[in-house]
Amino acid sequence: MSIPQNILDTPIEYVKGIGPSRGETFRKELNIHTVYDLLFTYPFRYIDRTTFHAIKDLHADGDNIQLKGTLISLDKIKGKNNRNRIQGMFKDSSGFLELVWFQGVTWLDQTLTPGQDYIIFGKVSIFGGKKTMAHPEMELLSDAGTNLSRTFDPVYASTEKMDAKGLDSKFRRKVIKSILQTITEADIKETLPQYVIDKLRICTSMQSIQWIHFPENENQKQLATNRIKFEEFFYVQIRLLQSKIYRKHKFKSAPFTTIGPLFNTFYNTKLPFELTKAQKNVIREIRADMGTNTQMNRLLQGDVGSGKTIVALLCMLIAIDNGFQACIMAPTEILAQQHFDNVSQLVVDMPVEVAFLSGSVKGKKREKIIQDLRDGKINIIVGTHALIEPNIIFQQLGLAIVDEQHRFGVAQRASLWKKNNDLAPHVLVMTATPIPRTLAMTIYGDLDVSVIDELPPGRKEIQTIHKYESARPQLLQFMHSEIAKGRQIYVVYPLIEESEKLDLQNLQDGYERLLQYFPLPDYQISVVHGRMKAKDKDWEMQRFINKTTQIMVATTVIEVGVNVPNASVMIIENTERFGLSQLHQLRGRVGRGADQSYCILMSDYKLSKEGKERIATMVRTNNGFEIAEADLRLRGPGDIQGTRQSGVLDFKLLQIGQDKTIMDAARNIALRIIDDDPNLERDIHINIKNQVAKLRIKNRDWGRIS
């Protein structure tokens, strides 16, 4: 083995006390290969050794606590099956505590001395009405010497195999402490410029590693945590901003300088409603982007029903006025079909050729569409993944719109806009899932973001009501009255089949129960769930769209892509099992027509604190962005992230929902640095440049959305 230039590059098996077998366990279980990996795998919590508790204040709450007092007795007791145990009595000035050990009996009997003062550490439980501590750690007070301030002991993530090999937190503390005593600032190189450290008053790289593992007090722990969180987010922003600059220089698109007859005719005579101020602002932003030869790469956020389709169409008409084609790609056939129907209806009687392409379009019809697209006879094509197939060739694609973009992989999106050989099309990605600003800044820091944050006038706000099972009779009566008015109803369940583990309503039982109250042939019920074949699912959805069925019983497959203006009621069973953003998306399936619409949240009486807060948020507001912020705060980014690629949200310590102040500071400093020195060529930024290069090797190619 060649000797590593830096101790941090030393393979883990060469660390004293680890060896090949344990090293292999580190690699397989925690992906720790080197000393660097070991040091930069942080504790997930700490045992507070800085505080001594009084026995009278102890509760059996499962926390490790530390006591100082006297061991007053120690007895060896013979138990069943000739198994001995050691039982002791410990006291401090406030009371007594029973101690018990079931292992190491002989050694303990010879080591512990009644009458001596000890520091003990462990978990308290209540056994037989007495406060008891099993297997406490014991340290003679005299051996502790002057180090009674103690520390915070780090606790590391582990696995059963790690513990079996003796690689638990206690062992890792010992190894890491030994390593930290040998390394210097030459090994843990500073990654930030001194002026950033001074400006933010943060600790150094070396201090952050020492203090994150072994803080002497709460202040050191917080300083180290804040420094690491800042750096995690700062380098994500640096790389996203550099990626944005790189793309703007590398990828050129045709400048759409003409606002021509198609756009003007539609805008002045065919708009179905007055555009909102937000829609007008977004169109101005997009027009400005497409007016240059730099490729537009813009995210359009808009709540359900905010009018993204009209904005998308106006942008496509600009492309057509400038002699180019446009496309919309949607993740499901039914959503693509709805886009096609809407666009076709909006441009009726206009010289705009609109086509639809999906996997279900076959034979001569498909061949004609492909040929017409190649010949430029089709102005707008709407479709599914079928649009990215190699044989789909545009004469000249000028604008690519991707709806619900998080449902497509990066390679899929890229293959769409690579259809052009010379000029890249402008790219607009849309989502109806409102994304909190902090999360959008994280995932989409390299995009320009537009937001439609108001609904068109005249929309009636959906009334959201929370009910328990006792209200079921009134609910059924209400459903009958709505159907009698000619309306339709969604009933959504979290499961398809019964689960023994979860006491939930399930789709199959729900469907059968509804049949008792809405019997055939007077009523028709559609059933849709994720295990159905696509054609069966689409057939059932189409029956509901055509008003053949009055009720749709479904799982969350209807969260995106069903537009039935006649549906006025959304009933969500076991609401507590859904995330906030998911509930909001489901609610958005109603309220699309002129009638008053309702979202009824059914739940069990037993609700967690978080469940109550989610339901209260839904009842209180219809604002998707407010709901997304609450969801981020409650559950973190997992549910919202339309993960671009793995790596973007792989933060070890940063919590996107809680660390807004740190994120804002990191984003602002990154912006100033990249504005001033985009290639990080100045000497003052050499640390940043070196760290970016290091991170690029570790996390390749996650910086582009399209």
N, C-alpha and C positions, 0 to 999 in steps of 0.2 A: 504493500500500500504506500502511495506517495504521501508525504507529510503535508497536511493542509496548511496553506499560508495563514489561515485564520483559525483560531480555536473553534469558532462557531461552525466551521465546515467539517469538524471531526465527526465521523460516523458514530452513531449512538452506542454501538456495541463496544467501542473503545473507551467509553467513560468508565472510570473505576466503579466496580460494584455491579455493572450491567452485564457485559459479556455477550457472546453470540446468541444464546438462547433467549435471554431477556430482550436483547436488541431486536430480535425477530418479532417478539410479542409487541414491542413498542411500534414497530413498522406496521404490522398487520392490524392492530387494534386501534391505534390513534394516528396513524400516518406520520409518526415521528421518526425521522431518519437521521437527523444530525443534532448536534448541540444547539444549533440555531432553532430548530423546530421545538426542542424541549423548552428553551427559554421563552419562546414566543407563543407557547401554549399557556394561556393565563389561568389563574385560579378562577373558579366560578363562584366561590364564596370564601369567607374567612371565619376561623374560630377566634373569637375575641378573648385573648389571654391578658388583656390590659385591665380587666375588671374582676374584682373579687365579690362574690355574692354572699348574702347571709342565708343560713339554712331556713330561717322563718319565712323568707320571701320566695322560697322555691316552689315551682309548679311543675307538674309532669307534662311539659309541653314539647318534649322531644329535642330541645336545644342542648348543646353541650355548654356546661357552665363550670366556673372555676371557684373553688372554696379554699379558705385558709383556716386551719384549726388543729385539733389534737386527736390522734387515734387513741381512744381510751380502752379499747379491748379488741382481742383478736382470738377467734376460736375455730378449731378444725372440727367440722361436723360430718358425721358419717350419714350418707343418704341412702336412697334405694339402690339396689344392684351394686352395693359396696363402693359407690362413687362419692368421693369426699368433696366438700366445698369449704371455702374459708368465709367466715362471717365476722365482720368487724363493726364497731360502733365508733362514729366520728362526731365530734362536737365543736361548735364555735360558741361565741358569746350569746348567740340567739337561739340555739336549739341543738337537736340531735339528728343524725342521719345514719341509716343502716347501710353498710357496704357489703357486697357479696361477690365472690369469685368462684367460678366453676372449673377453671383451668389453671394450670401452673400452681397447684395447691402447695406442693412441697417447697418449691422455690419461694413462694410468697410467705409461707410460714417461717422460713429461715431469714427472710429479708426485712419484713416489716416489724417494727418495734412499738408495742403499745407504750403510751406515755410521751411519745415524740410528736413534735409539731410537723405537719405536712401541708403541702399544696396538693389538692386533688382536683381531678378534671374528668368530667363524664356527663352522662345523661341521667336525669332523675325520673323515676317512675313511682307509682303508688302501688304497693303490694301488701295485701292484708291490712290495709288502712295505714301503713307506715310509708314514709318517704324512704326510697331505696335507690342506691346507685350501684349498678352492676358493672364489674370490671373497670373501675376508675383507674386513670393514670395517677401514680403516686410519686411525689418528689419531696424529699426532706427539705423543710424550710431552710435549714442550715446550708444545704447544698445549693439552694437558689442564690445565696449570697445577696449582693446588692441589686441583682437584676429582677427586682420585684415589679418594675413597670411592665415587664413582659412584652409580648408583641401580638400581632394578628397572625395566626398560623394559617397559611393558604390551604385550601382544599381543592383538589384537581379532579376533573372528570376521569372516571375509571370504568373498567368493565370487569366481569367475573373472571376472565382469563388473566387480566392484569393483576387483580388481587391474588389469584392463585399462584402467580409467579412472584409475589411479594413486591409488586410495583404500585403499592397503594400510595396515598398522599404522604404518609409519614416517610416512606422511603424516598419519594421524589423531593420532599422538602430537604432531606439530607443531601441528596445529589446536587440539587440546584444551588443550595447554600454553598457547597464546596466549589462549584463552578464559578459562582459570582465572586468568590474570594480570590480567584485567579485571573479573571479577565479585567481589562482596562478599557478606557475610552478609545484606545486604538482598535479594540475588537468590536465594541458597540459604537460604531461611527455615528456621528450626528447626521440626521437626515434633513434638518430644517436650517435655514439661514439664521444667523444670530439675531438679526433685526426682528424676525418673526417671534423668536423666543422672548426677546426683550419686550416687544410690543404687547404680547399676550400674557407675559409673566408666567410662562409655563416652564416645567422642569425640562432637563436635558434628556436625550435618548438613554444615556447611561443611568441616570436617576430613575427614569420611568421603569426600566427593567428591574432595577434593584427594589424599588418601592412597590411595584405591582406584586412581587413575590413575597417580600418581607417588609411591609410597612411598620414603622415603629409607633405610628399613631394614625388617627383618622385623617389628619391633614395630608400626610404623605400618601396614604391610600387614594385620596381624592385627587391629589395633584397628578399622580401616575395614571389614574383612570382617565382623567380629562385629557392628558397629553396623548395617550394612545387613541382615544376616541377622535380627537382632532385630526391626528395624522391619518387614521383610517379613512376619514371622509375627505380630507384635503387631497390625498393622492388619487382618489376616485375622480374628484373634480378636475384636477390637473390633467389627467388622462382623457377625460371626456372633452374638455375644452381644447386640448391639442388635437383630438380626433376631429372635432368640428372644424378647426382651422385647416387641417390636412384635407378634409373632404371638400371644403369650399375652394381650395386651390386646385385639387386634382380633378374633381368631377364638374364638367361644364354642361349646361343645358341651354336650350334655345331660349332667347329672351322673348317673352310674349308682350310686345310693345303695343299691339292693337287691341283696343276694346271695340269690337266690331258689331255688325248688325244682329247676330244671334244673341249676344249678351244683352244688347240694348233693347231688342224687341221683347225678349223674355222679361227683363227687369221692368220695362215700362208698361207692358200690356198683359203679361201672363202670370205675374206673381199671384199665388192664391191668397196671400195675406201680406200685410205690411211687415217688412223685416223689423226685427227688434234692433235696438241700438247695439247690442252685443254682436248680433249677426253682421251688421254693417261694419263694425270695427274689425271683425275677423276677415271679412272679404277684402277690406283695405290692406290688412297685413299680408294676406296671400297674394293679392295683386302686386304689391311692392316686391315680394320675393320673386314672383314669376316674371317680373319685368326686367330682371337681370339675367346674365348668362351664367350665374352661379346657381348650382342646383338647389332648389328649395327642398328642405327636409324639415317639415313642420308637423307637429302633433296638434290635432284639433280635439279638445275635450269639450264635451257637452252632455248635460244630463239627458236622461230619457225624455224624448219629446221636445227637445230644445231647438230643433230645426237644422240639424247637421246636413240632412239630405239636400235641402235647398241650397245651402252654402256650397256643397260639393258639386251640384249641378251647375251653378253659376261659374265656378272655377273651370269645369269641363268645357263650358261654352266659350270661355276665353281661349282655351287651348285650340278648340275647333276653329274659332275666328282667326287664329294665327296659322291655320293649315296643318294642325296636328290631331292625332287621335288621343282618346282618353279611355281609361278603364277603371272599374271598381271591382276589387276582389274581396269577397266575404267568406267567412269560415264555414258556413253551412249553406246547403242548397236553398232552404226555405228563406233564409235571410237574403241571399243573392236574388232569389225570385222576387222578393218584396221590393228590393232596390230597383230591379228591372221594371216591375209594374209601375212603381212610383215615377221613375224617370220617364218611362214611355208615355205615361199619362200627362206628365207636366210639359213635354215637348210635342204633344200631338199637334198636327197642322204646321209644324216647323220642319224645315229641310234638314233634319238631324236623324241619321240612321242609327238605331239602337238595337243591339243584339244580346242574346243570352247564351252562355256556354257553361255547361257543367258535365259531370260524368254521365248524366242520364240523357244528354243530347247525343244521338248516335247516327250512324249511316250517312245518307246523302245530305241530310240537314246539317250535320256536323261538318262534312266536307265543304259545303257551300259557305258556311260561316268562316271557316279557316281561310278559304280562298278570298272571300270578300274582305276579310281583315288584312290579308297580305296585299290586296289590290287597293286598299284605302277606301273601299266603299262603305265600310262601317266606321262611324264617327265615335261611338261609345259602345264598349262591350262590358257587360256585367257578368260576373261569374264567380266560380269557386276556385279551388286549387287547380282546376283544369286549365286556367289561364297561364300557368307557369310551365305547362308541358312543353318539351323542346320543339314540337312541330307547330306551336302557336307563334306565328311571326306577324308583327305589325309592320305596316308600311312606314309609319313614323309615330312612335308613342311619345306624347308630349307631357302627359300627366297621369301618374299612377296613384290611385287612391286605395288604401287598404283599410277596411272597416274591421273593428274589433281586433286591431292588429296584434294584441298580445296572444291571440290564438294561433298565430303563425310563427314558425321558426324563422330565425334570421336568414338562413340559407334560402328559405322559400321566398321571403320578401326580396332578397337580393336578386334571385333568378328572374323576378318579374321586371325589375327595372334594367336588368342587363340585356333585355330584348333588343335594345338599340346598340348598334355597333359604334356609332360616332358620338352622339350626344345622349347623355343620361336624361331620362324624363324627370320632371319635377315630382316630388313625392309628398303626398299628404296622407298621414296615418290618423285614423279617427278612433275614438273610444267613447262609449256611453257610460263607462265606469269612471265616475269622478275620481281623480287622483289628488290627494292632498299635496299642497305646494312642496312640502318637505320631501315627499316621496318622489314627486315628479322631478325635483331637482336632483335626486339621487339617480334614478333610472334613466331619465331623459335629459341629463345635463348637456348633452351634445345636440339637442334639438331646439328649435324655436317652438315655443308653446303658445297656442291660441286657445282661448276659453270662451265658450258661450255660456254665460252664467245667469241667463234669464229665459223664461218660457214665453212663447208667443202669447199675445193678449187674447183673452176670451177663454183660456183653459181653466176649467174648474179644478180647484185643488182636491186631490184625493183625500177622502176622510179615512183616517186610520184608527181602528178601534181594537182594543185588547179585550179578549173574553176568555173565561175559563170553561171547563167542560160542562159545568152546570147550566151554561147558557145555550147548550146545543139545541133544545127545542125551539127557542126564539130564532136561532140561526137558520134552522131548516124552514121555518115559517117565512123568514126574510128572503131566503133563496127562492121559494115558491113565488113570492110577490114580485121579485125582480124578473124571473122567467116569464111570469104573466104579462109583464110590460114589454116582452120581446127581447129582453137582455140575455147575455150569456155570462157564465161563471167559470172561473178557474178554481180548482181545489188542488193544492200542492202538498205532497208528502215528502219527508226526508228519506224514506226507505221504500224499496220495491216489495220485499217479502218480510215476513215476520222474523224478528231477531230475538233470541232468548236473552241476550245480554242487555238489550235496550228496550225498555217498556215504552214503545212508541206506536203511534198510529202508523199503519203501513198501507201502501197504495192498494194492494189487492183486497185487504179487509175493508178499506175505505170505499172502494168501488162497489163491493158487494152490499155494504150497508146502505150506500146511496141508492142502490137499485130498489131497496125496500120503500124508500120515500119518494123516488122518482121512477116508477116502474115503466117497463116497455109495454105497449108501443107508444104511450103518451109522451114519453121523454126518451131522448137519446144521449148517451154519454160516451165521450171519446176517452181513450186511455193511451197515455204516452209516457215512455220511460227509456232510459239510456240503453237497456239491453235489447230493445227492439231493432230489427233491421231498418236501415235508413228509409227504404221505400215504404215499409209499414208505418213508420213514424210519420213520414210526410203525408201519407194517405189519411191518417187519423187527424193530423193537424189541418189538412185541407178540408175535411168534413166540418171541423169547427169553424174555420174561416168562412166556409160557404153557408154557415148557420144550420147545417143538417143536424148537428148536435148542440144541446143547450149547455152541457157541462163538460169541461175537460178536466179529467183526473190525471195528474202528472207529477213527475219528479222535477228536479231543477233543470231538466233539458229545455224547458220553456223560458229559462232566465233571459236568454238572448234570442231574438229572431222571430218572434211571433207578434204580428201587428193586427189586432182585431178590434177596430173602433167600437164594435157593438158589445164587447165584453166590459161589464161594469163592476164586477165583483171579483176580488182576489182573496181566497181563503187559504191561509197558510197554517197547516197543522204542525204541532210541536215546534212552534216558533223558536223556542229556546235552543233548538239544535242547528239553527242557521246563523251565519255571520251577518253583520249589519249590511255590508255592501251587497251581499246576496239577497237579503230581504228587500233592500231598496230596488235592486234590479227586478225582482219578482213583482213588486208593487208597480213598477213602471210598465207592466204588461196591460194595466187598465188605465183609465183616464185619457184614452186616445180619441174619444169621441166627444160629442157635445153634452152627453148625459152626466149627471153626478155619479162619480165612481167611489167604490169603497174597498179598503184593504182590511180584512179582519184577521187578527193575529190570535190564533188559538194556542193555549199553553196549559201545561200542568200547573197545579198549585205550588209544587216545590220548584222554586226558581233560585238559581244562584244569584249572588250580588251582581255579577257581570250580566247574567241573563235579564235581570230586572232593568239594568241600565240600558241594554240594547233595545228592549221593548219600549221603554220610556222615551228613548231617542227617536224611535220610529213614529211613535204617537205624536211627539212634539213637533217634528219638522219633516218637510218634504224636500229640503235642500240637500241634494246629493253630495255637495262638497262638505257641508257640515257633518253629514253622516260618515263620509269617508275619513274625515279627521277623527271622529269618535272611534271608528273601527280601527284606525291605525293606533290610537291610544290604547284601546282595549286589547287588541289581538296582535299588534305588530304588522309588518308589511306582507307576511306570507300570503294572506288571502287576496290582497289587492294587486300584488306585483304581477304584471304580465311579464314574467321574467324574460328580459331580453336574452341574456345568456347567464349561465352560472358564473359566479364570481362577482357580479355587481353588488349583490347584497350579502356577500360573505363577510360581514363584519363580526369581529370577535367580541368586541365590547360595546360598540355604538348601538344605541337603540333609537331607531328613526322616530318613533312616536314620542320619545321623552327628551331627546337631545337637540332640540331645535336651535338653541342658542349656540351650541358648539358648531352645528352644521352651517348656520348662517355665517359665523366667523370664518370657518374654513372656506366656504364658497366665495365670500367677498375677497379674502386674501388671494385665493387661487385666481380669481378674475383679474385682480390688479396685477399679479405677477405675469399672467399670460398676455394681458394687454400690453404690458411694458416689455416683455421679453419672451415672445411666443415659442422660441426654440430653446430657451433656457441656456443661452450662450454666455451670459455675463458671469464673471467669476463669483459674484455674490450668490448665484443660484446653482453653483456646482453640486452642492449637496442634494438639491432637488433633482437635478439631471441624473445623478448617479442612482438615486433611489428609484426614479422612474424606469431606468434601464433594468434595474434589478427586478422590479415588479413585473415588467413586461415579459421577462423570461419565465417568471412563476405563473403568470396569468395571461396566456396568449389570446389576442384577438377577441376581445369582447366589447370593443368600443363602438361598433356601428349598429345602427338600428335597421338600416335598409340597404 
